[in-house]
Amino acid sequence: MRAAHARIQGELLVNVTLDLATVLVVGLALAVGCMVHRGMAPAAGTGSTTSKGDRLTAAVAAAAGVIVIGSFLVGGVQIGQPSGGPAPGPAATSTGSVR
């Protein structure tokens, strides 16, 4: 059972950790989303120009933007470096003999 767990754990492609930077970025995203949602609310007694759906869409987009920018500032963009060898590609196979 333990070997199977280690094997499954080794095949995970994404490693999610909960650290202080993640908590701060998500907290800031929630705060910005709430501020955008409340800021777009129509004033009392005026005609409503934005619907609840429009306000929610803007709030979610603002929160997603904060998460993208915050994650870039915290961790940067990490691109895998090539190992120095040729890039993997299709294997060459022979379909017949050359005469």
Secondary structure, 3 states (H helix, E strand, C coil): CHHHHHHHHHCCCCCCCCCHHHHHHHHHHHHHHHHHHHHCCCCCCCCCCCCHHHHHHHHHHHHHHHHHHHHHHHHCCCCCCCCCCCCCCCCCCCCCCCC
